[in-house]
């Protein structure tokens, strides 16, 4: 493979992974606050349908993305309300909302199936696109891809380098201690869950208006579950989560490449291989035997723990403010 073809392949992986990056960052923010949004798969599907439907009827991409983000935020708000106010189980509510959103996308999206519609235009950044290698990889895309890069860095900076980010970590790790220091834990959880949900909505619109143009039934099925697994794989860290999203995109791209080399192998093998690799990766980062293997010395244990990451201590739990 020559250098030019390699750059094109890597750039396409970065671009096509943008929806998954948005979903991973959004879920990471929500889970850092202690709320698990298990409705991710249905929420992405519904927001993809709404985004395309609004773009198709208004020919306005700004309204399309705004509508999709509102859908994602609304679904996330239902998760937060049911958990914080009604004290219901987050996992159960999220699973029900996944099924509901999937059915709603099928019902309301019927008039828009396989209809041609607008798409996000290409927008290379002048001068920067001409930088060798870097220009082709990072500055020759469209606004959606650029925003995915910004989302990664902004989320990392906010969580780890700002005072509000430290409070965010606190309400997800030790909400009682955060509350004792004057933080309104439930309000913060509510807001961060909605912010994360809006990014999930952004993921849906990005998919139907950029990656796989148009709308069809179950167009994004599986993307939400992959995003949930990548959040775990990435150790609840935005940058590591984004790397996981790009690895998954690379595996999908490799599957397409391998299919051309081995045409006799059924296409289903290469289509499902990335999902199998993600399952194996999850097993590796959550296996107690591997933990014991790396616990032989303090150095190896510290390195493994930094690579693996740990979930927020109060994840999926409710907190009663007195």
Secondary structure, 3 states (H helix, E strand, C coil): CCHHHHHHHHHHHHHHCHHHHHHHHHHHHHHHCCCCCCCHHHHHHHHHHHHHHHHHHHCCHHHHHHHHHHHHHHHHHHHHHHHHCCCCCHHHHHHHHHHHHHHHHHHHCHHHECCCCCCCCCCCCCCHHHCCCHHHHHCCCCHHHHHHHHHHHHHHHHHHHCHHHHHHHHHHHCHHHHHHCCCCHHHHHHHHHHHHHHHHHHHHHHHHHHHCCCECCCCCCCHHHHHHHHHHHCCCCHHHHHHHHHHHHHHHHHHHHHHHHCCCCCHHHHHHHHHHHHHHHHHHHCCHHHHHHHCCCHHHHHHHHHHHCCCCCCCCCCCCCC
